[in-house]
Amino acid sequence: MRSINIGIIGAGTVGSGVWELFSLNKDLIENKSGMVIKIMRIADKDNKKKKTLGIPDRVFTNSAEDVISDPDVDIVVELIGGTTDARECIIKAASNGKHIVTANKALLAKHGIEILTSVMKNEVELGFEASVGGGIPIIKTINEALIGNRITRLIGILNGTSNFILTKMTREKLGFTQALKIAQEMGFAEADPTLDISGGDARHKITILSSLAFNTMIDHDKVYMEGIDKIDIKDIQYAEEFGFVTKLLAVAELLDAGILVRVHPTLVSRDNPLAAVMWEDNAVMVHSDFLGKSMYYGKGAGAKPTASAVVADILDIAQRVINRAEYNKNRYTFFKDLPQIGFSANRTRYYFRFNVLDRPGILSRISGVLGDNNISIASVIQKETEEQYEHVPLVMLTHEAVEADVQNAISKINTFDEVEGKGIIIRVMEE
């Protein structure tokens, strides 16, 4: 039986999962693939990992260099994360003629061009399925299953932490802070959850997906990002009255003028399949010309789902190496140069909430400003109060409008004496 040797850098959550998967399902993998995958080296700075995972002394090392420079290692699996040491490991491994598998979304989003340039220069393979969506095979779907389709839109729930928090708030009527604390206690959120709740993690992932889907390099820093930390339980409840569920969406669209990529909280119609994606699960909806609308759903993080994707990449590359497939540089080439559109051009429906003094004329004043900025109101909810001069919520749902017009209108409305604080804006998706 044909054999491929791999070396793993990092025995943390995902690295441990890969070791466990190969240990438990060795016979299954060999029978289905017709190959023997042998872990030659596994590197981690923590010596306790050797005992915990039962790694033999001859396999375990504290040095990533031992993995990268080992002449018997065919595929280097980078699972340490970050964008400094990981970048150096991948570049050096590629220059040593090693094929690469990584789950590092931040590295690919920020340094993708450099990584791909090194990979193509040295004619080695690169697998990164685990960088987006955990065990959901969305990258393979875009690159292979939909290779004959023109993709026009991607809509994803790409961060399990944020989705868990929003589900908790929706189902149990909890405030954001309380829901976040529970997520941390249950291990769904880090001690420092900033990357997840700010939208940063989802921005990394949609940068990768949209680059692949549209065959053009998306600038990570130009992707609009807004997190869930300012979502109030009131807005979730009012949205429900309109028939919507609150989600953090990552959206990429191919428009006439170019590519528009964004991450922000969104009110999703209950009729949309994405509204049913709950707790820590992820999902990606793809719009393409021949297949139409398709959705890919599953566990978006964790040791086992991510390890599943890593192993799939290892086996895919191993098959190409053993079969001596002709090297295809186009697999890693963005052959279009499409402009990236600023978020101010975004066009969608909107949800607004203002805290206003309960006095005659305020709805008319606000409506006038919206009208002056080409924003048409579809529905209004105005809560009553028993006190004559108390601030009350004024909630509106608009027809489609342009982001630049919305920002102009809201900034003017926020200056009204009758308006307390700043108006809340949440984008809306109905389909």
Sequence and secondary structure as in RCSB ss.txt:
>XXXX:A:sequence
MRSINIGIIGAGTVGSGVWELFSLNKDLIENKSGMVIKIMRIADKDNKKKKTLGIPDRVFTNSAEDVISDPDVDI
VVELIGGTTDARECIIKAASNGKHIVTANKALLAKHGIEILTSVMKNEVELGFEASVGGGIPIIKTINEALIGNR
ITRLIGILNGTSNFILTKMTREKLGFTQALKIAQEMGFAEADPTLDISGGDARHKITILSSLAFNTMIDHDKVYM
EGIDKIDIKDIQYAEEFGFVTKLLAVAELLDAGILVRVHPTLVSRDNPLAAVMWEDNAVMVHSDFLGKSMYYGKG
AGAKPTASAVVADILDIAQRVINRAEYNKNRYTFFKDLPQIGFSANRTRYYFRFNVLDRPGILSRISGVLGDNNI
SIASVIQKETEEQYEHVPLVMLTHEAVEADVQNAISKINTFDEVEGKGIIIRVMEE
>XXXX:A:secstr
 EEEEEEEE  SHHHHHHHHHHHHSHHHHHHHHSEEEEEEEEE S THHHHHHT  TTTEES HHHHHT TT  E
EEE S SSSHHHHHHHHHHHTT EEEE  HHHHHHHHHHHHHHHHHTT  EE GGGSSTT  HHHIIIIITTTS 
EEEEEEE  HHHHHHHHHHHHH   HHHHHHHHHHTTSS SS HHHHTTHHHHHHHHHHHHHHHTS   GGGSEE
  STT  HHHHHHHHHHTEEEEEEEEEEEETTEEEEEEEEEEEETTSGGGG  TTEEEEEEEETTTEEEEEEEE 
SSHHHHHHHHHHHHHHHHHHHHTT    GGGG       B  GGG EEEEEEEEEEES TTHHHHHHHHHHHTT 
 EEEEEE   SSTT EEEEEEEESSEEHHHHHHHHHHHTT TTEEEEEEEEEEE  
